Amino acid sequence: MDLELYGVDDSFCMKLDQDDALLGSYPVDDGCRIHDSQISSLDTGLVSAMMNPWGSMMAV
């Protein structure tokens, strides 16, 4: 999974690429979003439809 962190204004902040790090160790604020760039690049409609909610997950 390739996770990316986007800020409140939808600007790219950083890749969340440390597999052993907790989400709290990243600078996540209210309104930020986590995007899975690997899922959004899939061409299969069924997998994309099943996984789409993860691509728009909001950090709280």
C-alpha positions in Angstrom: 0.0 0.0 0.0 1.3 3.4 -0.9 -0.1 5.9 1.5 0.2 9.7 1.1 -0.8 12.5 3.5 -2.6 15.6 2.1 -3.3 18.7 4.1 -6.5 20.6 4.7 -6.0 22.6 1.5 -5.5 19.4 -0.5 -1.7 20.0 -0.9 0.6 17.0 -0.7 2.4 16.8 2.6 4.4 13.5 2.6 4.4 9.8 2.0 3.5 7.6 4.9 6.2 5.0 4.1 7.5 3.9 7.5 5.7 0.5 8.0 6.5 0.3 11.7 5.5 3.9 12.5 2.1 4.8 14.2 -0.2 7.3 12.5 0.4 9.6 15.5 4.1 9.9 14.7 3.2 11.8 11.5 2.0 15.5 11.5 -1.7 14.7 10.9 -4.2 17.5 11.7 -8.0 17.7 11.6 -9.1 17.8 8.0 -6.1 16.0 6.5 -6.7 13.1 4.3 -4.8 9.9 3.7 -4.8 8.7 0.1 -3.7 5.3 -1.2 -2.1 6.0 -4.6 -1.8 2.3 -5.4 -5.6 1.8 -5.3 -6.4 4.8 -7.4 -4.2 3.5 -10.2 -6.0 0.2 -10.5 -7.8 -0.5 -13.7 -10.2 -3.2 -12.5 -13.6 -1.7 -11.7 -14.6 -4.3 -9.1 -11.5 -4.0 -6.9 -11.6 -0.2 -7.3 -15.3 -0.1 -6.3 -14.7 -2.2 -3.2 -11.6 -0.3 -2.1 -12.7 3.3 -3.0 -13.7 4.2 0.6 -10.1 3.8 1.7 -8.9 6.3 -0.8 -11.0 9.1 0.7 -10.4 8.3 4.4 -10.3 11.4 6.6 -7.9 11.6 9.6 -9.6 12.6 12.8 
